[in-house]
Amino acid sequence: MTRRLPPFGPLIAFDAVARHGSFTRAADELGVTQSAVSHQVRRLEDFFGVKLLNRLNPGVELSGDGAKLRGELAPLLDGIAGLEPSLRRRPGRQTLRLGAGSSLAAWWLVRRLRTFRALHSDIEIDFVPIESEAAGEPSLDVRILWTTLPESRATSLQASLFRERVFPVCAPSLLPRGRPLSDPAALLDLPLIQKGHTPSGEWSWAYWLPKLGLERAAPRGLVLGDMGLCLTAAVDGAGVAIARSLLVADAINDGRLVPALATTPDVLSTKVHVARWKPDLIGDRNTQALVSWLAQAAEETSRGVSNGSPA
């Protein structure tokens, strides 16, 4: 007897919307657009011939039929995710397409991939830079993304990786005897590199100067739209940049950059790095090996740079 089964992709999309209560959050988890998720759910509703979601403004809620489907679907997906690893192992060598932002890749990730390959010689990594997280990249197996704390929780398609500290850095040549400043007021005599034309929060000098007990002042120096460019300019002695701990760990350890201040407030980034993978890689051992290694490598790096000071 032939089974009439619902399409798997729309089931995954519906599950994500049901768990988050939001098309936007479901789209973030799945790495697709909001309209694509909505289209997938419509396909599932057409398949069953019933309304599964009540679309509100804002948000969504499950209909009676939707709640019934979710109750049946959730344990099935959990069961698939919990299959024995031997059933999930892919034979022979596997290539994983990994994507991440260019700043993270250039300043931290790429130089560490050889370590992963030494530990997992059966896994090839095909790295692809992500120019825009919003645009996505459907062909990627695993993506490292920067997201908010509420959106960083672990799911069947996502794992939290690391959260960075934020602090000012500059080239040693800008500082007296190449040593961090003991008086924050001395920052006002140096050019300040600003990330983006309308920065906010911990990326803004308008945030940092009052936090250091200084009067608000308009940043002077370069205004650059990318963190990697800010750090490159800082290495070249163009000014003081507000940096992320993971990105500058190597540059601090090899002396290209130093913390600009001897004592720095403990400021955590408001965003968290997460790894997201394709639905067909749920439970894949090689994918989980890569994600676990990424988290471990970030933790080791963070131990080496605490509050902007090398260990």
Secondary structure, DSSP 4 states (H G I P E B T S, - for coil): ----PPPHHHHHHHHHHHHHT-HHHHHHHHTS-HHHHHHHHHHHHHHHTS--EEE-SS-EEE-HHHHHHHHHHHHHHHHHHTS-HHHHPPSS-EEEEEEEEHHHIIIIIGGGHHHHHHH-TTEEEEEEEES-TTT--TT-SEEEEEEESGGGS-BTTEEEEE--EEEEEE-GGGSGGG--BSSGGGGGGS-EEEESSS--GGG-HHHHHHHTT-------S-EESSHHHHHHHHHTTS-EEEEEHHHHHHHHHTTS-EESBSS---EE-SEEEEEEE-GGGTT-HHHHHHHHHHHHHHHHHHHHEETTEE-
